[in-house]
Amino acid sequence: MSPYLSALSYSLHLIFRPFDGFWDLKKEKRGSVAAASTITLLVVVTFIVGQQYTAFLFNFNNVKELNIYLEIASVLLPFLLFCTANWCLTSLADGEGTFKDIFIAAAYSLTPIILINVPLVILSHVLNFEEGAFYYFFLSISLLWSAALLFFGTMVTHQYSLKRTALTIVGILIGMGLIVFIALLFTSVIQQIIGFFYIIYKEIRFRV
């Protein structure tokens, strides 16, 4: 088996044995950026497929109005925000993980979303409304499983205690909000500056 396929298939081991899995992912280099990027891409595809092809009983989106670029951004941006906020915070809090370690661990943590949500799209077409509880149960399992893996991945990657990891996760979520706020503020300032110079340009052009 090639190193890439070996690293990719290791995600199946990690989701069932997270402590050993994340330790080997970092210390034994059982994962790779290429495999992590592939998993992230598959999560994006899974999300888009779910939005587009889930049966109408469980799909509250207007398929005709879905924008694929917004769908991609709605997955990638939170993921990259998590990695960035994680790295910024843990760099100041004696975390042992590099940005590469964080990216790989976070990507591998999303594996349950792929494994559960793709079959759920198919299952949604054979379930009736009364059986919808099964659909939402497994959908919740995929999200909670991935969230738990993100938690343990952060814990093992940075060699934190359980309590410190919990506080770090709260800090990461706050950090994500701050990054979004700063980005929106920066964008607003840039737009105002551009608008200001455009008004000056129009005024000069009018007078000339």
Backbone as CSV, one residue per row, in Angstrom:
resi,resn,N_x,N_y,N_z,CA_x,CA_y,CA_z,C_x,C_y,C_z
1,MET,0.840,-1.194,0.000,0.000,0.000,0.000,0.880,1.250,0.000
2,SER,0.523,2.220,-0.822,1.307,3.449,-0.911,1.196,4.243,0.387
3,PRO,2.192,5.098,0.677,2.137,5.921,1.902,0.870,6.770,1.979
4,TYR,0.430,7.285,0.829,-0.780,8.120,0.808,-2.013,7.318,1.217
5,LEU,-2.197,6.139,0.627,-3.354,5.304,0.953,-3.283,4.801,2.391
6,SER,-2.067,4.518,2.853,-1.886,4.081,4.235,-2.295,5.186,5.206
7,ALA,-1.878,6.412,4.904,-2.236,7.559,5.750,-3.738,7.818,5.709
8,LEU,-4.326,7.654,4.531,-5.762,7.894,4.379,-6.575,6.842,5.130
9,SER,-6.183,5.595,5.000,-6.919,4.510,5.658,-6.739,4.532,7.177
10,TYR,-5.685,5.209,7.645,-5.452,5.279,9.090,-6.582,6.018,9.803
11,SER,-7.314,6.832,9.068,-8.444,7.552,9.664,-9.492,6.582,10.209
12,LEU,-9.615,5.406,9.591,-10.589,4.410,10.044,-10.187,3.806,11.387
13,HIS,-8.884,3.744,11.626,-8.398,3.271,12.928,-8.568,4.358,13.981
14,LEU,-8.251,5.574,13.599,-8.242,6.693,14.548,-9.617,6.963,15.145
15,ILE,-10.670,6.862,14.348,-11.994,7.235,14.853,-12.506,6.268,15.922
16,PHE,-11.940,5.056,15.976,-12.346,4.086,16.986,-11.372,4.024,18.167
17,ARG,-10.146,4.446,17.935,-9.135,4.466,19.005,-8.440,5.833,18.986
18,PRO,-9.169,6.870,19.407,-8.668,8.240,19.243,-7.378,8.557,19.990
19,PHE,-7.204,8.039,21.197,-6.003,8.389,21.962,-4.747,7.821,21.305
20,ASP,-4.772,6.537,20.984,-3.647,5.945,20.254,-3.527,6.556,18.869
21,GLY,-4.686,6.772,18.248,-4.695,7.282,16.880,-4.060,8.649,16.746
22,PHE,-4.477,9.587,17.586,-3.926,10.939,17.498,-2.458,10.971,17.933
23,TRP,-2.099,10.119,18.878,-0.695,10.052,19.296,0.185,9.580,18.137
24,ASP,-0.227,8.502,17.487,0.542,7.989,16.349,0.494,8.944,15.163
25,LEU,-0.617,9.656,15.045,-0.757,10.620,13.958,0.335,11.683,14.042
26,LYS,0.637,12.099,15.279,1.640,13.139,15.488,3.049,12.574,15.651
27,LYS,3.204,11.608,16.550,4.539,11.112,16.895,5.096,10.127,15.866
28,GLU,4.232,9.268,15.341,4.682,8.248,14.394,4.458,8.658,12.939
29,LYS,3.912,9.860,12.735,3.672,10.387,11.385,2.800,9.444,10.552
30,ARG,1.739,8.921,11.187,0.860,8.000,10.479,-0.097,8.724,9.532
31,GLY,-0.225,10.025,9.702,-1.068,10.814,8.817,-0.230,11.656,7.879
32,SER,-0.879,12.378,6.999,-0.164,13.261,6.073,-1.067,14.424,5.690
33,VAL,-0.443,15.499,5.227,-1.203,16.669,4.780,-2.066,16.302,3.580
34,ALA,-1.524,15.473,2.689,-2.273,15.062,1.494,-3.533,14.297,1.881
35,ALA,-3.390,13.348,2.809,-4.550,12.569,3.256,-5.550,13.458,3.987
36,ALA,-5.046,14.365,4.827,-5.923,15.285,5.557,-6.680,16.196,4.596
37,SER,-6.001,16.658,3.560,-6.648,17.507,2.553,-7.722,16.733,1.806
38,THR,-7.444,15.462,1.524,-8.428,14.613,0.849,-9.670,14.433,1.709
39,ILE,-9.469,14.175,2.998,-10.604,14.012,3.914,-11.427,15.296,3.976
40,THR,-10.742,16.437,4.050,-11.444,17.723,4.078,-12.257,17.920,2.807
41,LEU,-11.664,17.591,1.660,-12.369,17.702,0.381,-13.592,16.786,0.353
42,LEU,-13.436,15.569,0.876,-14.553,14.621,0.909,-15.671,15.106,1.830
43,VAL,-15.309,15.796,2.904,-16.323,16.378,3.790,-17.115,17.447,3.038
44,VAL,-16.411,18.276,2.271,-17.074,19.305,1.462,-18.036,18.656,0.469
45,VAL,-17.559,17.625,-0.229,-18.394,16.916,-1.203,-19.599,16.279,-0.510
46,THR,-19.363,15.676,0.649,-20.449,15.053,1.418,-21.513,16.076,1.785
47,PHE,-21.070,17.259,2.208,-22.005,18.316,2.589,-22.826,18.769,1.386
48,ILE,-22.166,18.960,0.249,-22.862,19.405,-0.959,-23.859,18.347,-1.427
49,VAL,-23.426,17.087,-1.433,-24.316,15.987,-1.829,-25.529,15.929,-0.900
50,GLY,-25.282,16.107,0.392,-26.382,16.100,1.351,-27.368,17.224,1.105
51,GLN,-26.846,18.413,0.804,-27.700,19.567,0.539,-28.507,19.397,-0.741
52,GLN,-27.903,18.736,-1.721,-28.521,18.615,-3.041,-29.449,17.416,-3.167
53,TYR,-29.072,16.286,-2.564,-29.749,15.027,-2.888,-30.474,14.356,-1.724
54,THR,-30.438,14.937,-0.535,-31.237,14.381,0.562,-32.718,14.479,0.197
55,ALA,-33.487,13.457,0.528,-34.914,13.430,0.199,-35.633,14.648,0.773
56,PHE,-36.662,15.100,0.062,-37.329,16.354,0.422,-37.935,16.330,1.825
57,LEU,-38.248,15.129,2.343,-38.802,15.036,3.698,-37.825,15.537,4.757
58,PHE,-36.535,15.433,4.451,-35.497,15.805,5.421,-34.601,16.938,4.904
59,ASN,-34.972,17.501,3.784,-34.160,18.555,3.172,-34.996,19.825,3.080
60,PHE,-34.636,20.815,3.871,-35.417,22.047,3.926,-34.794,23.156,3.066
61,ASN,-33.863,22.780,2.207,-33.220,23.750,1.327,-33.924,23.782,-0.021
62,ASN,-33.923,24.951,-0.623,-34.406,25.077,-2.002,-33.242,24.743,-2.922
63,VAL,-33.263,23.543,-3.487,-32.128,23.046,-4.272,-31.788,23.980,-5.428
64,LYS,-32.800,24.602,-6.020,-32.576,25.472,-7.175,-31.824,26.747,-6.793
65,GLU,-31.874,27.115,-5.518,-31.233,28.356,-5.081,-29.877,28.127,-4.419
66,LEU,-29.437,26.883,-4.312,-28.163,26.593,-3.665,-26.999,27.090,-4.517
67,ASN,-26.058,27.744,-3.860,-24.851,28.253,-4.521,-23.678,27.383,-4.088
68,ILE,-23.070,26.688,-5.042,-22.023,25.723,-4.702,-20.824,26.394,-4.034
69,TYR,-20.536,27.641,-4.421,-19.396,28.340,-3.823,-19.670,28.686,-2.355
70,LEU,-20.904,29.077,-2.079,-21.270,29.348,-0.689,-21.283,28.069,0.135
71,GLU,-21.698,26.970,-0.504,-21.710,25.682,0.193,-20.287,25.257,0.558
72,ILE,-19.363,25.448,-0.376,-17.957,25.108,-0.118,-17.400,25.985,1.000
73,ALA,-17.687,27.286,0.910,-17.183,28.228,1.917,-17.765,27.936,3.298
74,SER,-19.020,27.473,3.340,-19.669,27.212,4.629,-19.041,26.037,5.366
75,VAL,-18.278,25.219,4.645,-17.559,24.108,5.278,-16.100,24.479,5.523
76,LEU,-15.447,25.016,4.495,-14.011,25.290,4.589,-13.685,26.419,5.561
77,LEU,-14.477,27.485,5.548,-14.159,28.630,6.407,-14.207,28.285,7.898
78,PRO,-15.275,27.632,8.392,-15.255,27.243,9.814,-14.107,26.295,10.150
79,PHE,-13.794,25.384,9.217,-12.699,24.441,9.453,-11.367,25.175,9.571
80,LEU,-11.094,26.074,8.625,-9.839,26.824,8.648,-9.796,27.804,9.816
81,LEU,-10.951,28.357,10.170,-11.022,29.235,11.344,-10.676,28.467,12.612
82,PHE,-11.190,27.244,12.717,-10.887,26.412,13.882,-9.390,26.138,13.967
83,CYS,-8.793,25.766,12.845,-7.352,25.466,12.834,-6.530,26.701,13.187
84,THR,-6.909,27.849,12.624,-6.165,29.088,12.865,-6.289,29.543,14.315
85,ALA,-7.525,29.565,14.829,-7.738,29.969,16.225,-7.064,28.993,17.180
86,ASN,-7.109,27.716,16.847,-6.445,26.679,17.646,-4.947,26.951,17.720
87,TRP,-4.347,27.206,16.583,-2.898,27.448,16.528,-2.522,28.735,17.268
88,CYS,-3.293,29.809,17.046,-2.994,31.089,17.699,-3.059,30.964,19.218
89,LEU,-4.105,30.312,19.707,-4.291,30.205,21.151,-3.277,29.268,21.789
90,THR,-3.097,28.094,21.205,-2.202,27.102,21.816,-0.733,27.492,21.697
91,SER,-0.406,28.336,20.729,0.970,28.831,20.628,1.322,29.693,21.833
92,LEU,0.302,30.360,22.377,0.504,31.207,23.553,0.316,30.439,24.859
93,ALA,-0.223,29.221,24.751,-0.555,28.451,25.961,0.238,27.155,26.040
94,ASP,1.477,27.203,25.554,2.399,26.067,25.673,1.900,24.796,24.993
95,GLY,1.136,24.956,23.920,0.703,23.787,23.159,1.861,23.201,22.366
96,GLU,1.876,21.890,22.220,2.987,21.223,21.543,2.743,21.013,20.051
97,GLY,1.536,21.276,19.587,1.214,21.015,18.191,1.541,22.177,17.277
98,THR,2.037,21.869,16.088,2.250,22.877,15.056,0.953,23.059,14.273
99,PHE,0.926,24.041,13.384,-0.270,24.236,12.561,-0.526,23.000,11.705
100,LYS,0.536,22.378,11.229,0.399,21.148,10.444,-0.249,20.049,11.275
101,ASP,0.202,19.877,12.503,-0.381,18.867,13.395,-1.865,19.130,13.631
102,ILE,-2.188,20.397,13.856,-3.577,20.782,14.121,-4.450,20.507,12.904
103,PHE,-3.960,20.888,11.728,-4.714,20.691,10.487,-4.995,19.213,10.245
104,ILE,-3.965,18.387,10.396,-4.125,16.947,10.157,-5.095,16.337,11.164
105,ALA,-4.917,16.655,12.450,-5.790,16.096,13.489,-7.240,16.525,13.283
106,ALA,-7.444,17.798,12.945,-8.806,18.307,12.741,-9.468,17.638,11.543
107,ALA,-8.709,17.472,10.464,-9.265,16.837,9.263,-9.649,15.386,9.529
108,TYR,-8.766,14.652,10.175,-9.056,13.242,10.482,-10.266,13.110,11.410
109,SER,-10.493,14.122,12.230,-11.632,14.091,13.156,-12.975,14.142,12.437
110,LEU,-12.977,14.599,11.201,-14.227,14.751,10.450,-14.631,13.487,9.701
111,THR,-13.828,12.438,9.805,-14.103,11.191,9.086,-15.506,10.633,9.335
112,PRO,-16.031,10.637,10.580,-17.389,10.107,10.792,-18.465,10.802,9.966
113,ILE,-18.273,12.072,9.671,-19.256,12.800,8.861,-19.366,12.169,7.482
114,ILE,-18.232,11.778,6.919,-18.231,11.133,5.602,-18.863,9.748,5.685
115,LEU,-18.425,8.962,6.652,-18.851,7.565,6.753,-20.338,7.418,7.054
116,ILE,-20.907,8.367,7.786,-22.315,8.263,8.173,-23.232,9.050,7.246
117,ASN,-22.843,10.249,6.864,-23.752,11.121,6.126,-23.986,10.697,4.686
118,VAL,-22.998,10.082,4.048,-23.209,9.616,2.670,-24.277,8.520,2.622
119,PRO,-24.182,7.471,3.455,-25.273,6.484,3.478,-26.614,7.095,3.898
120,LEU,-26.572,8.141,4.735,-27.813,8.782,5.174,-28.566,9.416,4.016
121,VAL,-27.830,9.958,3.046,-28.478,10.547,1.871,-29.295,9.482,1.150
122,ILE,-28.711,8.304,0.989,-29.415,7.191,0.341,-30.579,6.727,1.212
123,LEU,-30.324,6.607,2.509,-31.350,6.135,3.437,-32.542,7.081,3.489
124,SER,-32.299,8.369,3.295,-33.380,9.358,3.372,-34.462,9.118,2.325
125,HIS,-34.110,8.413,1.242,-35.068,8.165,0.161,-35.945,6.942,0.410
126,VAL,-35.630,6.174,1.440,-36.443,4.985,1.735,-37.168,5.111,3.075
127,LEU,-36.871,6.166,3.829,-37.540,6.388,5.110,-38.777,7.253,4.917
128,ASN,-39.816,6.964,5.677,-40.978,7.842,5.666,-40.886,8.817,6.837
129,PHE,-41.879,9.682,6.956,-41.812,10.743,7.960,-41.753,10.182,9.378
130,GLU,-42.512,9.099,9.627,-42.539,8.500,10.960,-41.193,7.895,11.343
131,GLU,-40.411,7.498,10.337,-39.108,6.888,10.592,-37.977,7.912,10.591
132,GLY,-38.348,9.193,10.511,-37.355,10.256,10.439,-36.441,10.333,11.650
133,ALA,-36.900,9.797,12.787,-36.076,9.821,13.999,-34.763,9.085,13.782
134,PHE,-34.802,8.014,12.966,-33.575,7.273,12.676,-32.598,8.147,11.901
135,TYR,-33.120,8.915,10.959,-32.277,9.803,10.152,-31.588,10.833,11.041
136,TYR,-32.361,11.511,11.873,-31.797,12.566,12.717,-30.896,12.002,13.813
137,PHE,-31.178,10.773,14.238,-30.328,10.129,15.233,-28.923,9.919,14.679
138,PHE,-28.830,9.336,13.489,-27.516,9.069,12.905,-26.824,10.354,12.454
139,LEU,-27.608,11.344,12.031,-27.024,12.641,11.691,-26.384,13.267,12.923
140,SER,-27.074,13.182,14.052,-26.537,13.713,15.309,-25.300,12.944,15.750
141,ILE,-25.329,11.616,15.570,-24.179,10.786,15.932,-22.941,11.214,15.154
142,SER,-23.099,11.473,13.859,-21.944,11.861,13.032,-21.329,13.167,13.518
143,LEU,-22.174,14.127,13.890,-21.679,15.430,14.338,-21.059,15.347,15.732
144,LEU,-21.720,14.625,16.637,-21.193,14.485,17.999,-19.899,13.677,18.013
145,TRP,-19.825,12.655,17.180,-18.617,11.835,17.075,-17.445,12.685,16.608
146,SER,-17.678,13.482,15.565,-16.611,14.347,15.049,-16.223,15.409,16.070
147,ALA,-17.210,15.960,16.778,-16.920,16.964,17.809,-16.071,16.364,18.928
148,ALA,-16.396,15.136,19.326,-15.609,14.458,20.363,-14.183,14.209,19.884
149,LEU,-14.042,13.825,18.617,-12.703,13.592,18.061,-11.903,14.887,17.993
150,LEU,-12.558,15.998,17.654,-11.874,17.295,17.657,-11.371,17.629,19.060
151,PHE,-12.184,17.321,20.050,-11.808,17.567,21.446,-10.586,16.734,21.826
152,PHE,-10.667,15.420,21.583,-9.557,14.540,21.958,-8.326,14.791,21.083
153,GLY,-8.557,15.193,19.834,-7.437,15.528,18.961,-6.663,16.722,19.485
154,THR,-7.390,17.736,19.964,-6.754,18.908,20.571,-6.006,18.513,21.839
155,MET,-6.612,17.643,22.617,-6.024,17.196,23.881,-4.708,16.466,23.658
156,VAL,-4.699,15.512,22.734,-3.504,14.700,22.489,-2.444,15.498,21.737
157,THR,-2.862,16.280,20.760,-1.909,17.043,19.949,-1.087,18.006,20.793
158,HIS,-1.734,18.647,21.761,-1.045,19.655,22.577,-0.628,19.132,23.947
159,GLN,-0.947,17.863,24.229,-0.611,17.253,25.520,-1.208,18.042,26.679
160,TYR,-2.510,18.329,26.563,-3.231,19.045,27.603,-4.004,18.068,28.488
161,SER,-4.367,18.543,29.681,-5.260,17.782,30.551,-6.692,17.947,30.045
162,LEU,-7.597,17.161,30.605,-8.999,17.226,30.195,-9.583,18.611,30.453
163,LYS,-9.314,19.159,31.636,-9.835,20.476,31.994,-9.243,21.564,31.107
164,ARG,-7.947,21.488,30.882,-7.294,22.513,30.061,-7.779,22.442,28.617
165,THR,-8.055,21.232,28.140,-8.574,21.077,26.782,-9.950,21.715,26.659
166,ALA,-10.796,21.503,27.673,-12.139,22.089,27.657,-12.061,23.612,27.618
167,LEU,-11.177,24.184,28.430,-10.999,25.641,28.433,-10.434,26.122,27.104
168,THR,-9.542,25.318,26.523,-8.946,25.673,25.235,-9.998,25.687,24.133
169,ILE,-10.897,24.703,24.140,-11.958,24.648,23.135,-12.849,25.882,23.233
170,VAL,-13.175,26.281,24.465,-13.967,27.502,24.661,-13.206,28.704,24.111
171,GLY,-11.909,28.764,24.399,-11.076,29.851,23.889,-11.001,29.857,22.376
172,ILE,-10.940,28.668,21.781,-10.892,28.555,20.318,-12.175,29.102,19.702
173,LEU,-13.315,28.751,20.283,-14.601,29.235,19.767,-14.693,30.754,19.874
174,ILE,-14.217,31.299,21.003,-14.188,32.757,21.159,-13.232,33.367,20.140
175,GLY,-12.079,32.720,19.955,-11.100,33.196,18.982,-11.648,33.205,17.571
176,MET,-12.419,32.178,17.221,-13.044,32.130,15.894,-13.975,33.318,15.699
177,GLY,-14.740,33.635,16.755,-15.632,34.788,16.683,-14.869,36.092,16.528
178,LEU,-13.753,36.216,17.242,-12.934,37.427,17.148,-12.321,37.586,15.763
179,ILE,-11.865,36.476,15.189,-11.277,36.525,13.846,-12.313,36.991,12.831
180,VAL,-13.529,36.452,12.942,-14.608,36.861,12.034,-14.923,38.338,12.221
181,PHE,-14.986,38.790,13.480,-15.283,40.198,13.770,-14.209,41.110,13.188
182,ILE,-12.943,40.759,13.405,-11.837,41.573,12.889,-11.847,41.590,11.367
183,ALA,-12.131,40.438,10.746,-12.174,40.357,9.284,-13.288,41.240,8.728
184,LEU,-14.459,41.200,9.362,-15.578,42.037,8.916,-15.268,43.513,9.127
185,LEU,-14.643,43.834,10.264,-14.275,45.222,10.554,-13.254,45.721,9.544
186,PHE,-12.255,44.893,9.244,-11.223,45.257,8.275,-11.837,45.469,6.894
187,THR,-12.742,44.570,6.502,-13.406,44.695,5.201,-14.210,45.983,5.125
188,SER,-14.902,46.313,6.217,-15.702,47.539,6.253,-14.822,48.780,6.122
189,VAL,-13.685,48.784,6.829,-12.759,49.922,6.759,-12.197,50.072,5.351
190,ILE,-11.807,48.957,4.745,-11.268,48.994,3.381,-12.304,49.541,2.412
191,GLN,-13.559,49.102,2.555,-14.626,49.587,1.680,-14.833,51.084,1.844
192,GLN,-14.753,51.568,3.086,-14.921,52.997,3.330,-13.766,53.795,2.736
193,ILE,-12.550,53.269,2.848,-11.382,53.950,2.274,-11.501,54.011,0.756
194,ILE,-11.876,52.886,0.155,-12.050,52.848,-1.301,-13.142,53.823,-1.726
195,GLY,-14.247,53.841,-0.968,-15.340,54.761,-1.277,-14.908,56.212,-1.154
196,PHE,-14.081,56.511,-0.145,-13.591,57.875,0.067,-12.742,58.343,-1.111
197,PHE,-11.787,57.497,-1.525,-10.924,57.872,-2.648,-11.698,57.926,-3.960
198,TYR,-12.734,57.097,-4.080,-13.543,57.127,-5.302,-14.311,58.437,-5.400
199,ILE,-14.805,58.926,-4.243,-15.509,60.213,-4.227,-14.556,61.340,-4.605
200,ILE,-13.318,61.300,-4.059,-12.311,62.316,-4.401,-11.999,62.269,-5.889
201,TYR,-11.856,61.051,-6.413,-11.566,60.878,-7.845,-12.683,61.477,-8.697
202,LYS,-13.926,61.225,-8.333,-15.056,61.753,-9.093,-15.104,63.271,-9.003
203,GLU,-14.772,63.807,-7.805,-14.791,65.258,-7.617,-13.715,65.927,-8.469
204,ILE,-12.506,65.349,-8.464,-11.406,65.905,-9.269,-11.745,65.828,-10.750
205,ARG,-12.274,64.688,-11.166,-12.629,64.503,-12.579,-13.718,65.482,-13.002
206,PHE,-14.679,65.755,-12.091,-15.761,66.682,-12.406,-15.229,68.104,-12.570
207,ARG,-14.285,68.489,-11.683,-13.753,69.851,-11.733,-12.827,70.052,-12.927
208,VAL,-12.121,68.990,-13.301,-11.218,69.093,-14.453,-12.025,69.123,-15.747
